[in-house]
Each structure stands twice: as C-alpha cells, then as structure tokens.
Amino acid sequence: FERISERKPLEAHGMSSPEGEYVHFNNPVVTDGAVELWMGGIENAMRASVRKLLQNCLASRKSMKAEKWVRDWQGQLLISAGQIVWTGDCEKALMDIEKGNKNALRLQKKKQTTFLKMLSELVQTNLG
C-alpha cells in the first residue's frame, strides 16, 4: 500500500507471498470507502494480474531455457503453467499413440524425468 498524498486514500499496487514473491497489479486499487467494495476490487485485480502473467509465463516457456524460465517467474505461475504444459504434452503423446507411435509415452516420460531432475537440482541452489 502506498499513500498518494496526505488527503488521498491508500492504493494497493500488488500482492506479496510469504516466500517474498511479489506480483504487481495491472492497475492500482483505491482502498477507500466500504471495505466490501475495495476488497472486491483487490480480488478482481489479483485475478486479472495473475491471468495476464500466466499467459505471459506460458508464452515465455516456449522461448526460454527451462532454468531461466524457473528463475524469472513466480512459483504460483510456474506450478500452474507447468501443469498446463504437462497436460498438453501428455495429450499429444496419447494422440501420437493413436497415430501409431508406440513410443510416444515412453519418450514423454523421459522428457518429464529429465525436466524434473533439472528442477530438483535447480531448487537446491539459490534462486534469488
């Protein structure tokens, strides 16, 4: 929260996690008036900001090396994006099996195992 001036109300500009990750809101939320109203505005700002960041996180996954991707994005976004990517990869492997590629799931398992090994090594380092 930041005070705009002596006479103006506070504005919420983002949210912080207990782990110290910060997400900036797309637009600040004025925290003046009935708490039910501005808290609703904060909830909307949280959803809109995370939605936009998740889209950007997913898009960047295709163009970034995995280690850089993990270091550049907040944990909540990485978990959600990782689940979306994993689901898509599994669906593709199952469709490839239908097309006759009997090794598709085996290759997907190898890809995921390699990625998880890299992640487990990475989280043992200082990510900050």
Disulfide bonds with the S-S distance in Angstrom:
none
